[in-house]
Amino acid sequence: MYANPRQAASAYRGLELETSVSQADPHALICMLFDGVIGAVARARAALRVGETAARGEATTRALRLLDEGLKASLDPRGGELSANLEALYEYMSHRLLSANSSGDDARYAEVAAMLEQLRDAWRRIAPGARSARQAA
């Protein structure tokens, strides 16, 4: 007669995310990707601390997919040197995440998390300028 509260909450979160994505501008979508990768790395680190190898692997895989299929795939090749540098940085982060997962080294996860947080913070700071430029065009 009543739905499982966990299933209902999960469905609501899925709908909320879908709505957020469909209504977000390109700048906000990149912020969401950064948040997703950072969250996945945090989950991998938490799983590492408690010895949950499978959960660590799943979280690391999620972070890798968001990096490769989200952030890296969103780069515009016409972006020149900046785009090329970001691509190389994302590739480096991917290698560090793979290494962190295989070795169980939290320092490597922490290194990637710190870089992602710096990039996300920088990306957020350019938000007002990005929106103004799009509206002026």
N, CA, C and O atoms as CSV, one atom per row, in Angstrom:
chain,resi,resn,atom,element,x,y,z
A,1,MET,N,N,0.816,-1.183,0.000
A,1,MET,CA,C,0.000,0.000,0.000
A,1,MET,C,C,0.867,1.257,0.000
A,1,MET,O,O,0.576,2.193,-0.745
A,2,TYR,N,N,1.916,1.306,0.808
A,2,TYR,CA,C,2.803,2.460,0.846
A,2,TYR,C,C,4.126,2.099,0.201
A,2,TYR,O,O,4.601,0.969,0.316
A,3,ALA,N,N,4.712,3.066,-0.475
A,3,ALA,CA,C,6.006,2.852,-1.113
A,3,ALA,C,C,7.104,2.848,-0.059
A,3,ALA,O,O,6.981,3.462,1.001
A,4,ASN,N,N,8.154,2.154,-0.374
A,4,ASN,CA,C,9.331,2.149,0.481
A,4,ASN,C,C,9.870,3.578,0.538
A,4,ASN,O,O,10.113,4.184,-0.506
A,5,PRO,N,N,10.062,4.129,1.749
A,5,PRO,CA,C,10.535,5.519,1.849
A,5,PRO,C,C,11.882,5.745,1.159
A,5,PRO,O,O,12.119,6.817,0.603
A,6,ARG,N,N,12.755,4.751,1.191
A,6,ARG,CA,C,14.054,4.910,0.523
A,6,ARG,C,C,13.883,5.003,-0.988
A,6,ARG,O,O,14.548,5.797,-1.653
A,7,GLN,N,N,12.981,4.179,-1.522
A,7,GLN,CA,C,12.737,4.230,-2.964
A,7,GLN,C,C,12.121,5.569,-3.359
A,7,GLN,O,O,12.480,6.146,-4.386
A,8,ALA,N,N,11.212,6.048,-2.554
A,8,ALA,CA,C,10.577,7.332,-2.838
A,8,ALA,C,C,11.603,8.460,-2.782
A,8,ALA,O,O,11.607,9.340,-3.643
A,9,ALA,N,N,12.468,8.436,-1.777
A,9,ALA,CA,C,13.502,9.474,-1.660
A,9,ALA,C,C,14.468,9.406,-2.836
A,9,ALA,O,O,14.879,10.439,-3.365
A,10,SER,N,N,14.828,8.200,-3.244
A,10,SER,CA,C,15.738,8.032,-4.376
A,10,SER,C,C,15.104,8.549,-5.665
A,10,SER,O,O,15.760,9.216,-6.465
A,11,ALA,N,N,13.833,8.236,-5.855
A,11,ALA,CA,C,13.127,8.715,-7.046
A,11,ALA,C,C,13.050,10.240,-7.036
A,11,ALA,O,O,13.220,10.877,-8.075
A,12,TYR,N,N,12.796,10.820,-5.879
A,12,TYR,CA,C,12.721,12.278,-5.768
A,12,TYR,C,C,14.067,12.903,-6.089
A,12,TYR,O,O,14.131,13.884,-6.830
A,13,ARG,N,N,15.160,12.345,-5.536
A,13,ARG,CA,C,16.497,12.879,-5.825
A,13,ARG,C,C,16.804,12.784,-7.310
A,13,ARG,O,O,17.390,13.701,-7.885
A,14,GLY,N,N,16.407,11.669,-7.940
A,14,GLY,CA,C,16.632,11.512,-9.374
A,14,GLY,C,C,15.874,12.549,-10.174
A,14,GLY,O,O,16.413,13.120,-11.122
A,15,LEU,N,N,14.634,12.797,-9.805
A,15,LEU,CA,C,13.820,13.810,-10.479
A,15,LEU,C,C,14.389,15.201,-10.249
A,15,LEU,O,O,14.431,16.022,-11.165
A,16,GLU,N,N,14.826,15.462,-9.022
A,16,GLU,CA,C,15.415,16.756,-8.703
A,16,GLU,C,C,16.678,16.998,-9.531
A,16,GLU,O,O,16.875,18.097,-10.050
A,17,LEU,N,N,17.538,15.977,-9.661
A,17,LEU,CA,C,18.754,16.106,-10.460
A,17,LEU,C,C,18.418,16.301,-11.927
A,17,LEU,O,O,19.014,17.142,-12.600
A,18,GLU,N,N,17.461,15.524,-12.425
A,18,GLU,CA,C,17.062,15.645,-13.829
A,18,GLU,C,C,16.531,17.043,-14.125
A,18,GLU,O,O,16.840,17.620,-15.167
A,19,THR,N,N,15.742,17.581,-13.219
A,19,THR,CA,C,15.201,18.924,-13.384
A,19,THR,C,C,16.319,19.961,-13.341
A,19,THR,O,O,16.336,20.895,-14.144
A,20,SER,N,N,17.253,19.797,-12.405
A,20,SER,CA,C,18.380,20.729,-12.299
A,20,SER,C,C,19.205,20.731,-13.572
A,20,SER,O,O,19.588,21.792,-14.064
A,21,VAL,N,N,19.483,19.553,-14.109
A,21,VAL,CA,C,20.294,19.447,-15.319
A,21,VAL,C,C,19.578,20.061,-16.507
A,21,VAL,O,O,20.188,20.785,-17.294
A,22,SER,N,N,18.288,19.779,-16.646
A,22,SER,CA,C,17.554,20.280,-17.809
A,22,SER,C,C,17.399,21.797,-17.780
A,22,SER,O,O,17.239,22.418,-18.830
A,23,GLN,N,N,17.444,22.397,-16.601
A,23,GLN,CA,C,17.265,23.836,-16.484
A,23,GLN,C,C,18.583,24.607,-16.355
A,23,GLN,O,O,18.581,25.838,-16.348
A,24,ALA,N,N,19.691,23.900,-16.253
A,24,ALA,CA,C,20.978,24.551,-16.013
A,24,ALA,C,C,21.584,25.091,-17.302
A,24,ALA,O,O,21.413,24.526,-18.382
A,25,ASP,N,N,22.289,26.192,-17.154
A,25,ASP,CA,C,23.048,26.710,-18.287
A,25,ASP,C,C,24.363,25.934,-18.375
A,25,ASP,O,O,24.709,25.216,-17.437
A,26,PRO,N,N,25.100,26.061,-19.475
A,26,PRO,CA,C,26.338,25.289,-19.632
A,26,PRO,C,C,27.335,25.501,-18.497
A,26,PRO,O,O,28.020,24.564,-18.088
A,27,HIS,N,N,27.418,26.720,-17.991
A,27,HIS,CA,C,28.341,26.998,-16.895
A,27,HIS,C,C,27.944,26.216,-15.642
A,27,HIS,O,O,28.798,25.634,-14.973
A,28,ALA,N,N,26.665,26.205,-15.333
A,28,ALA,CA,C,26.174,25.478,-14.159
A,28,ALA,C,C,26.368,23.971,-14.326
A,28,ALA,O,O,26.640,23.274,-13.349
A,29,LEU,N,N,26.233,23.461,-15.548
A,29,LEU,CA,C,26.447,22.034,-15.777
A,29,LEU,C,C,27.886,21.627,-15.448
A,29,LEU,O,O,28.116,20.560,-14.879
A,30,ILE,N,N,28.845,22.474,-15.804
A,30,ILE,CA,C,30.240,22.178,-15.478
A,30,ILE,C,C,30.428,22.190,-13.962
A,30,ILE,O,O,31.143,21.346,-13.421
A,31,CYS,N,N,29.793,23.137,-13.273
A,31,CYS,CA,C,29.849,23.152,-11.803
A,31,CYS,C,C,29.291,21.850,-11.230
A,31,CYS,O,O,29.847,21.296,-10.281
A,32,MET,N,N,28.206,21.372,-11.802
A,32,MET,CA,C,27.606,20.117,-11.341
A,32,MET,C,C,28.564,18.947,-11.558
A,32,MET,O,O,28.667,18.057,-10.714
A,33,LEU,N,N,29.259,18.953,-12.683
A,33,LEU,CA,C,30.243,17.897,-12.938
A,33,LEU,C,C,31.374,17.952,-11.923
A,33,LEU,O,O,31.779,16.917,-11.393
A,34,PHE,N,N,31.889,19.145,-11.645
A,34,PHE,CA,C,32.928,19.271,-10.626
A,34,PHE,C,C,32.431,18.745,-9.286
A,34,PHE,O,O,33.129,17.986,-8.613
A,35,ASP,N,N,31.223,19.149,-8.899
A,35,ASP,CA,C,30.658,18.677,-7.636
A,35,ASP,C,C,30.530,17.155,-7.616
A,35,ASP,O,O,30.797,16.517,-6.597
A,36,GLY,N,N,30.124,16.582,-8.740
A,36,GLY,CA,C,29.975,15.135,-8.820
A,36,GLY,C,C,31.294,14.404,-8.678
A,36,GLY,O,O,31.372,13.398,-7.972
A,37,VAL,N,N,32.336,14.894,-9.340
A,37,VAL,CA,C,33.644,14.247,-9.242
A,37,VAL,C,C,34.184,14.383,-7.824
A,37,VAL,O,O,34.699,13.420,-7.255
A,38,ILE,N,N,34.066,15.577,-7.256
A,38,ILE,CA,C,34.555,15.802,-5.889
A,38,ILE,C,C,33.818,14.895,-4.908
A,38,ILE,O,O,34.430,14.322,-4.006
A,39,GLY,N,N,32.526,14.768,-5.081
A,39,GLY,CA,C,31.748,13.883,-4.206
A,39,GLY,C,C,32.159,12.428,-4.344
A,39,GLY,O,O,32.247,11.709,-3.348
A,40,ALA,N,N,32.413,11.989,-5.576
A,40,ALA,CA,C,32.826,10.604,-5.803
A,40,ALA,C,C,34.200,10.330,-5.191
A,40,ALA,O,O,34.425,9.260,-4.626
A,41,VAL,N,N,35.110,11.285,-5.301
A,41,VAL,CA,C,36.430,11.128,-4.692
A,41,VAL,C,C,36.293,11.070,-3.168
A,41,VAL,O,O,36.971,10.278,-2.515
A,42,ALA,N,N,35.425,11.899,-2.607
A,42,ALA,CA,C,35.197,11.881,-1.159
A,42,ALA,C,C,34.640,10.523,-0.718
A,42,ALA,O,O,35.028,10.000,0.326
A,43,ARG,N,N,33.733,9.957,-1.517
A,43,ARG,CA,C,33.187,8.630,-1.180
A,43,ARG,C,C,34.263,7.555,-1.273
A,43,ARG,O,O,34.286,6.632,-0.458
A,44,ALA,N,N,35.157,7.664,-2.261
A,44,ALA,CA,C,36.252,6.708,-2.398
A,44,ALA,C,C,37.180,6.794,-1.193
A,44,ALA,O,O,37.621,5.771,-0.670
A,45,ARG,N,N,37.474,8.006,-0.756
A,45,ARG,CA,C,38.347,8.184,0.409
A,45,ARG,C,C,37.698,7.634,1.672
A,45,ARG,O,O,38.364,7.006,2.495
A,46,ALA,N,N,36.405,7.869,1.823
A,46,ALA,CA,C,35.694,7.347,3.001
A,46,ALA,C,C,35.699,5.821,2.988
A,46,ALA,O,O,35.896,5.190,4.026
A,47,ALA,N,N,35.484,5.232,1.822
A,47,ALA,CA,C,35.504,3.766,1.713
A,47,ALA,C,C,36.900,3.218,2.006
A,47,ALA,O,O,37.038,2.153,2.607
A,48,LEU,N,N,37.917,3.937,1.586
A,48,LEU,CA,C,39.288,3.526,1.870
A,48,LEU,C,C,39.533,3.506,3.376
A,48,LEU,O,O,40.140,2.572,3.899
A,49,ARG,N,N,39.063,4.532,4.063
A,49,ARG,CA,C,39.273,4.615,5.523
A,49,ARG,C,C,38.648,3.453,6.268
A,49,ARG,O,O,39.190,3.004,7.278
A,50,VAL,N,N,37.514,2.956,5.787
A,50,VAL,CA,C,36.832,1.867,6.503
A,50,VAL,C,C,37.085,0.503,5.870
A,50,VAL,O,O,36.520,-0.499,6.308
A,51,GLY,N,N,37.924,0.461,4.849
A,51,GLY,CA,C,38.309,-0.811,4.247
A,51,GLY,C,C,37.270,-1.440,3.332
A,51,GLY,O,O,37.264,-2.659,3.155
A,52,GLU,N,N,36.393,-0.634,2.748
A,52,GLU,CA,C,35.380,-1.149,1.834
A,52,GLU,C,C,35.909,-1.050,0.395
A,52,GLU,O,O,35.686,-0.061,-0.303
A,53,THR,N,N,36.609,-2.096,-0.017
A,53,THR,CA,C,37.290,-2.097,-1.306
A,53,THR,C,C,36.326,-1.949,-2.480
A,53,THR,O,O,36.597,-1.192,-3.411
A,54,ALA,N,N,35.216,-2.660,-2.441
A,54,ALA,CA,C,34.255,-2.586,-3.550
A,54,ALA,C,C,33.666,-1.189,-3.667
A,54,ALA,O,O,33.555,-0.654,-4.770
A,55,ALA,N,N,33.292,-0.599,-2.551
A,55,ALA,CA,C,32.733,0.754,-2.570
A,55,ALA,C,C,33.776,1.762,-3.054
A,55,ALA,O,O,33.448,2.702,-3.777
A,56,ARG,N,N,35.031,1.561,-2.652
A,56,ARG,CA,C,36.103,2.446,-3.108
A,56,ARG,C,C,36.238,2.355,-4.625
A,56,ARG,O,O,36.377,3.373,-5.303
A,57,GLY,N,N,36.198,1.139,-5.152
A,57,GLY,CA,C,36.303,0.943,-6.594
A,57,GLY,C,C,35.147,1.571,-7.348
A,57,GLY,O,O,35.341,2.188,-8.396
A,58,GLU,N,N,33.943,1.414,-6.814
A,58,GLU,CA,C,32.764,2.002,-7.461
A,58,GLU,C,C,32.844,3.528,-7.468
A,58,GLU,O,O,32.545,4.165,-8.477
A,59,ALA,N,N,33.245,4.103,-6.348
A,59,ALA,CA,C,33.336,5.560,-6.268
A,59,ALA,C,C,34.448,6.084,-7.177
A,59,ALA,O,O,34.294,7.123,-7.818
A,60,THR,N,N,35.552,5.369,-7.229
A,60,THR,CA,C,36.650,5.788,-8.104
A,60,THR,C,C,36.217,5.708,-9.561
A,60,THR,O,O,36.518,6.604,-10.350
A,61,THR,N,N,35.514,4.645,-9.919
A,61,THR,CA,C,35.016,4.501,-11.288
A,61,THR,C,C,34.059,5.637,-11.631
A,61,THR,O,O,34.098,6.168,-12.741
A,62,ARG,N,N,33.217,6.006,-10.703
A,62,ARG,CA,C,32.281,7.126,-10.924
A,62,ARG,C,C,33.060,8.425,-11.160
A,62,ARG,O,O,32.740,9.188,-12.071
A,63,ALA,N,N,34.070,8.667,-10.345
A,63,ALA,CA,C,34.886,9.873,-10.508
A,63,ALA,C,C,35.575,9.874,-11.873
A,63,ALA,O,O,35.619,10.902,-12.547
A,64,LEU,N,N,36.106,8.733,-12.273
A,64,LEU,CA,C,36.788,8.627,-13.568
A,64,LEU,C,C,35.831,8.893,-14.721
A,64,LEU,O,O,36.170,9.601,-15.669
A,65,ARG,N,N,34.648,8.329,-14.637
A,65,ARG,CA,C,33.666,8.536,-15.712
A,65,ARG,C,C,33.252,9.993,-15.813
A,65,ARG,O,O,33.139,10.534,-16.914
A,66,LEU,N,N,33.023,10.639,-14.661
A,66,LEU,CA,C,32.647,12.052,-14.685
A,66,LEU,C,C,33.785,12.918,-15.236
A,66,LEU,O,O,33.546,13.885,-15.959
A,67,LEU,N,N,35.013,12.561,-14.888
A,67,LEU,CA,C,36.167,13.286,-15.430
A,67,LEU,C,C,36.257,13.116,-16.942
A,67,LEU,O,O,36.349,14.093,-17.685
A,68,ASP,N,N,36.228,11.851,-17.389
A,68,ASP,CA,C,36.443,11.564,-18.811
A,68,ASP,C,C,35.234,11.877,-19.679
A,68,ASP,O,O,35.368,12.521,-20.719
A,69,GLU,N,N,34.059,11.430,-19.263
A,69,GLU,CA,C,32.866,11.580,-20.087
A,69,GLU,C,C,32.143,12.903,-19.851
A,69,GLU,O,O,31.251,13.277,-20.613
A,70,GLY,N,N,32.530,13.601,-18.799
A,70,GLY,CA,C,31.904,14.877,-18.495
A,70,GLY,C,C,32.838,16.038,-18.726
A,70,GLY,O,O,32.720,16.759,-19.716
A,71,LEU,N,N,33.772,16.217,-17.803
A,71,LEU,CA,C,34.663,17.380,-17.879
A,71,LEU,C,C,35.557,17.356,-19.111
A,71,LEU,O,O,35.641,18.345,-19.839
A,72,LYS,N,N,36.214,16.247,-19.345
A,72,LYS,CA,C,37.129,16.172,-20.493
A,72,LYS,C,C,36.360,16.255,-21.817
A,72,LYS,O,O,36.793,16.924,-22.755
A,73,ALA,N,N,35.234,15.579,-21.880
A,73,ALA,CA,C,34.430,15.585,-23.110
A,73,ALA,C,C,33.829,16.960,-23.401
A,73,ALA,O,O,33.510,17.264,-24.550
A,74,SER,N,N,33.675,17.782,-22.379
A,74,SER,CA,C,33.066,19.105,-22.582
A,74,SER,C,C,34.057,20.150,-23.082
A,74,SER,O,O,33.666,21.261,-23.440
A,75,LEU,N,N,35.327,19.798,-23.105
A,75,LEU,CA,C,36.332,20.759,-23.568
A,75,LEU,C,C,36.154,21.054,-25.049
A,75,LEU,O,O,35.917,20.155,-25.856
A,76,ASP,N,N,36.270,22.311,-25.385
A,76,ASP,CA,C,36.153,22.744,-26.773
A,76,ASP,C,C,37.555,22.790,-27.378
A,76,ASP,O,O,38.405,23.545,-26.905
A,77,PRO,N,N,37.805,21.997,-28.411
A,77,PRO,CA,C,39.142,21.996,-29.008
A,77,PRO,C,C,39.562,23.368,-29.544
A,77,PRO,O,O,40.749,23.630,-29.733
A,78,ARG,N,N,38.585,24.231,-29.784
A,78,ARG,CA,C,38.908,25.593,-30.240
A,78,ARG,C,C,39.422,26.459,-29.091
A,78,ARG,O,O,39.773,27.622,-29.287
A,79,GLY,N,N,39.463,25.875,-27.880
A,79,GLY,CA,C,39.910,26.607,-26.701
A,79,GLY,C,C,41.408,26.802,-26.632
A,79,GLY,O,O,41.914,27.453,-25.718
A,80,GLY,N,N,42.121,26.238,-27.599
A,80,GLY,CA,C,43.559,26.450,-27.689
A,80,GLY,C,C,44.334,25.884,-26.521
A,80,GLY,O,O,44.081,24.768,-26.068
A,81,GLU,N,N,45.286,26.671,-26.039
A,81,GLU,CA,C,46.202,26.214,-24.995
A,81,GLU,C,C,45.466,25.882,-23.691
A,81,GLU,O,O,45.804,24.906,-23.021
A,82,LEU,N,N,44.481,26.676,-23.336
A,82,LEU,CA,C,43.735,26.424,-22.099
A,82,LEU,C,C,43.047,25.070,-22.159
A,82,LEU,O,O,43.125,24.282,-21.216
A,83,SER,N,N,42.384,24.807,-23.255
A,83,SER,CA,C,41.695,23.536,-23.429
A,83,SER,C,C,42.681,22.365,-23.383
A,83,SER,O,O,42.416,21.343,-22.750
A,84,ALA,N,N,43.813,22.525,-24.058
A,84,ALA,CA,C,44.833,21.468,-24.071
A,84,ALA,C,C,45.402,21.233,-22.674
A,84,ALA,O,O,45.643,20.092,-22.280
A,85,ASN,N,N,45.616,22.315,-21.930
A,85,ASN,CA,C,46.148,22.178,-20.568
A,85,ASN,C,C,45.143,21.498,-19.641
A,85,ASN,O,O,45.518,20.659,-18.822
A,86,LEU,N,N,43.874,21.859,-19.770
A,86,LEU,CA,C,42.853,21.209,-18.949
A,86,LEU,C,C,42.731,19.728,-19.292
A,86,LEU,O,O,42.574,18.888,-18.405
A,87,GLU,N,N,42.805,19.416,-20.573
A,87,GLU,CA,C,42.743,18.012,-20.982
A,87,GLU,C,C,43.900,17.224,-20.359
A,87,GLU,O,O,43.702,16.119,-19.853
A,88,ALA,N,N,45.084,17.786,-20.399
A,88,ALA,CA,C,46.252,17.119,-19.805
A,88,ALA,C,C,46.083,16.982,-18.293
A,88,ALA,O,O,46.454,15.957,-17.720
A,89,LEU,N,N,45.528,17.999,-17.646
A,89,LEU,CA,C,45.306,17.938,-16.201
A,89,LEU,C,C,44.270,16.875,-15.852
A,89,LEU,O,O,44.455,16.125,-14.893
A,90,TYR,N,N,43.185,16.800,-16.618
A,90,TYR,CA,C,42.170,15.776,-16.370
A,90,TYR,C,C,42.759,14.379,-16.577
A,90,TYR,O,O,42.435,13.449,-15.838
A,91,GLU,N,N,43.605,14.238,-17.561
A,91,GLU,CA,C,44.265,12.954,-17.810
A,91,GLU,C,C,45.166,12.585,-16.628
A,91,GLU,O,O,45.178,11.437,-16.183
A,92,TYR,N,N,45.913,13.559,-16.129
A,92,TYR,CA,C,46.767,13.335,-14.964
A,92,TYR,C,C,45.923,12.897,-13.769
A,92,TYR,O,O,46.273,11.949,-13.066
A,93,MET,N,N,44.801,13.599,-13.542
A,93,MET,CA,C,43.924,13.244,-12.429
A,93,MET,C,C,43.407,11.817,-12.580
A,93,MET,O,O,43.331,11.075,-11.601
A,94,SER,N,N,43.054,11.437,-13.791
A,94,SER,CA,C,42.571,10.071,-14.031
A,94,SER,C,C,43.631,9.042,-13.647
A,94,SER,O,O,43.332,8.039,-12.999
A,95,HIS,N,N,44.859,9.299,-14.051
A,95,HIS,CA,C,45.955,8.376,-13.707
A,95,HIS,C,C,46.163,8.316,-12.197
A,95,HIS,O,O,46.398,7.242,-11.644
A,96,ARG,N,N,46.080,9.448,-11.539
A,96,ARG,CA,C,46.260,9.479,-10.083
A,96,ARG,C,C,45.126,8.742,-9.374
A,96,ARG,O,O,45.359,8.057,-8.378
A,97,LEU,N,N,43.907,8.879,-9.879
A,97,LEU,CA,C,42.788,8.152,-9.271
A,97,LEU,C,C,42.948,6.649,-9.441
A,97,LEU,O,O,42.710,5.887,-8.504
A,98,LEU,N,N,43.347,6.224,-10.622
A,98,LEU,CA,C,43.586,4.795,-10.845
A,98,LEU,C,C,44.682,4.280,-9.911
A,98,LEU,O,O,44.561,3.206,-9.321
A,99,SER,N,N,45.729,5.051,-9.795
A,99,SER,CA,C,46.838,4.683,-8.920
A,99,SER,C,C,46.403,4.661,-7.458
A,99,SER,O,O,46.776,3.754,-6.714
A,100,ALA,N,N,45.618,5.652,-7.043
A,100,ALA,CA,C,45.123,5.702,-5.667
A,100,ALA,C,C,44.267,4.488,-5.352
A,100,ALA,O,O,44.375,3.905,-4.273
A,101,ASN,N,N,43.424,4.113,-6.291
A,101,ASN,CA,C,42.548,2.973,-6.073
A,101,ASN,C,C,43.341,1.669,-5.991
A,101,ASN,O,O,43.104,0.843,-5.109
A,102,SER,N,N,44.272,1.495,-6.908
A,102,SER,CA,C,45.017,0.225,-6.932
A,102,SER,C,C,45.975,0.095,-5.750
A,102,SER,O,O,46.228,-1.013,-5.277
A,103,SER,N,N,46.510,1.218,-5.272
A,103,SER,CA,C,47.468,1.157,-4.175
A,103,SER,C,C,46.844,1.410,-2.805
A,103,SER,O,O,47.455,1.126,-1.775
A,104,GLY,N,N,45.633,1.941,-2.801
A,104,GLY,CA,C,45.003,2.295,-1.533
A,104,GLY,C,C,45.682,3.485,-0.873
A,104,GLY,O,O,45.777,3.548,0.353
A,105,ASP,N,N,46.155,4.430,-1.683
A,105,ASP,CA,C,46.905,5.588,-1.189
A,105,ASP,C,C,46.004,6.820,-1.099
A,105,ASP,O,O,45.652,7.414,-2.118
A,106,ASP,N,N,45.636,7.196,0.116
A,106,ASP,CA,C,44.751,8.342,0.308
A,106,ASP,C,C,45.397,9.644,-0.126
A,106,ASP,O,O,44.693,10.571,-0.527
A,107,ALA,N,N,46.715,9.741,-0.057
A,107,ALA,CA,C,47.396,10.981,-0.451
A,107,ALA,C,C,47.132,11.294,-1.927
A,107,ALA,O,O,47.028,12.462,-2.303
A,108,ARG,N,N,47.025,10.273,-2.752
A,108,ARG,CA,C,46.748,10.494,-4.173
A,108,ARG,C,C,45.310,10.961,-4.381
A,108,ARG,O,O,45.041,11.835,-5.205
A,109,TYR,N,N,44.391,10.364,-3.621
A,109,TYR,CA,C,43.006,10.848,-3.682
A,109,TYR,C,C,42.955,12.306,-3.223
A,109,TYR,O,O,42.291,13.133,-3.847
A,110,ALA,N,N,43.657,12.619,-2.131
A,110,ALA,CA,C,43.648,13.980,-1.589
A,110,ALA,C,C,44.224,14.979,-2.588
A,110,ALA,O,O,43.733,16.101,-2.703
A,111,GLU,N,N,45.260,14.571,-3.305
A,111,GLU,CA,C,45.864,15.441,-4.315
A,111,GLU,C,C,44.846,15.794,-5.396
A,111,GLU,O,O,44.712,16.958,-5.773
A,112,VAL,N,N,44.137,14.797,-5.888
A,112,VAL,CA,C,43.141,15.023,-6.935
A,112,VAL,C,C,41.992,15.872,-6.389
A,112,VAL,O,O,41.521,16.786,-7.066
A,113,ALA,N,N,41.542,15.574,-5.173
A,113,ALA,CA,C,40.453,16.347,-4.573
A,113,ALA,C,C,40.829,17.818,-4.463
A,113,ALA,O,O,40.011,18.691,-4.752
A,114,ALA,N,N,42.047,18.095,-4.054
A,114,ALA,CA,C,42.489,19.491,-3.906
A,114,ALA,C,C,42.513,20.201,-5.258
A,114,ALA,O,O,42.085,21.351,-5.362
A,115,MET,N,N,43.011,19.525,-6.289
A,115,MET,CA,C,43.041,20.142,-7.622
A,115,MET,C,C,41.632,20.411,-8.121
A,115,MET,O,O,41.356,21.478,-8.669
A,116,LEU,N,N,40.733,19.441,-7.932
A,116,LEU,CA,C,39.352,19.611,-8.382
A,116,LEU,C,C,38.674,20.772,-7.667
A,116,LEU,O,O,37.945,21.547,-8.287
A,117,GLU,N,N,38.914,20.893,-6.365
A,117,GLU,CA,C,38.295,21.977,-5.603
A,117,GLU,C,C,38.806,23.331,-6.078
A,117,GLU,O,O,38.036,24.289,-6.153
A,118,GLN,N,N,40.086,23.424,-6.399
A,118,GLN,CA,C,40.631,24.683,-6.913
A,118,GLN,C,C,40.004,25.028,-8.268
A,118,GLN,O,O,39.628,26.175,-8.511
A,119,LEU,N,N,39.897,24.037,-9.137
A,119,LEU,CA,C,39.290,24.281,-10.447
A,119,LEU,C,C,37.819,24.676,-10.309
A,119,LEU,O,O,37.353,25.606,-10.968
A,120,ARG,N,N,37.094,23.961,-9.445
A,120,ARG,CA,C,35.679,24.272,-9.250
A,120,ARG,C,C,35.510,25.691,-8.707
A,120,ARG,O,O,34.637,26.433,-9.158
A,121,ASP,N,N,36.347,26.065,-7.737
A,121,ASP,CA,C,36.236,27.402,-7.161
A,121,ASP,C,C,36.545,28.480,-8.201
A,121,ASP,O,O,35.880,29.514,-8.248
A,122,ALA,N,N,37.545,28.235,-9.022
A,122,ALA,CA,C,37.876,29.184,-10.088
A,122,ALA,C,C,36.727,29.271,-11.093
A,122,ALA,O,O,36.367,30.359,-11.543
A,123,TRP,N,N,36.160,28.123,-11.438
A,123,TRP,CA,C,35.046,28.094,-12.388
A,123,TRP,C,C,33.855,28.863,-11.838
A,123,TRP,O,O,33.193,29.595,-12.573
A,124,ARG,N,N,33.580,28.701,-10.551
A,124,ARG,CA,C,32.452,29.419,-9.946
A,124,ARG,C,C,32.677,30.925,-9.947
A,124,ARG,O,O,31.734,31.698,-10.112
A,125,ARG,N,N,33.935,31.342,-9.761
A,125,ARG,CA,C,34.228,32.786,-9.729
A,125,ARG,C,C,34.002,33.443,-11.082
A,125,ARG,O,O,33.739,34.644,-11.137
A,126,ILE,N,N,34.097,32.695,-12.172
A,126,ILE,CA,C,33.870,33.309,-13.484
A,126,ILE,C,C,32.401,33.268,-13.896
A,126,ILE,O,O,32.054,33.746,-14.976
A,127,ALA,N,N,31.555,32.721,-13.080
A,127,ALA,CA,C,30.132,32.578,-13.412
A,127,ALA,C,C,29.467,33.889,-13.788
A,127,ALA,O,O,28.811,33.949,-14.828
A,128,PRO,N,N,29.603,34.948,-12.991
A,128,PRO,CA,C,28.913,36.184,-13.378
A,128,PRO,C,C,29.375,36.709,-14.739
A,128,PRO,O,O,28.553,37.168,-15.532
A,129,GLY,N,N,30.657,36.646,-15.012
A,129,GLY,CA,C,31.178,37.111,-16.295
A,129,GLY,C,C,30.700,36.244,-17.447
A,129,GLY,O,O,30.408,36.758,-18.526
A,130,ALA,N,N,30.617,34.946,-17.237
A,130,ALA,CA,C,30.161,34.038,-18.281
A,130,ALA,C,C,28.702,34.294,-18.621
A,130,ALA,O,O,28.332,34.303,-19.795
A,131,ARG,N,N,27.888,34.499,-17.630
A,131,ARG,CA,C,26.465,34.756,-17.869
A,131,ARG,C,C,26.259,36.097,-18.581
A,131,ARG,O,O,25.429,36.207,-19.483
A,132,SER,N,N,27.021,37.112,-18.169
A,132,SER,CA,C,26.907,38.425,-18.802
A,132,SER,C,C,27.298,38.366,-20.270
A,132,SER,O,O,26.636,38.962,-21.119
A,133,ALA,N,N,28.364,37.653,-20.566
A,133,ALA,CA,C,28.836,37.534,-21.960
A,133,ALA,C,C,27.799,36.823,-22.821
A,133,ALA,O,O,27.558,37.227,-23.959
A,134,ARG,N,N,27.174,35.751,-22.282
A,134,ARG,CA,C,26.155,35.011,-23.051
A,134,ARG,C,C,24.932,35.900,-23.294
A,134,ARG,O,O,24.353,35.871,-24.380
A,135,GLN,N,N,24.541,36.680,-22.305
A,135,GLN,CA,C,23.367,37.517,-22.467
A,135,GLN,C,C,23.625,38.668,-23.446
A,135,GLN,O,O,22.708,39.113,-24.136
A,136,ALA,N,N,24.854,39.141,-23.505
A,136,ALA,CA,C,25.199,40.225,-24.418
A,136,ALA,C,C,25.272,39.751,-25.860
A,136,ALA,O,O,25.103,40.544,-26.786
A,137,ALA,N,N,25.526,38.445,-26.057
A,137,ALA,CA,C,25.700,37.910,-27.422
A,137,ALA,C,C,24.398,37.778,-28.172
A,137,ALA,O,O,24.390,37.345,-29.324
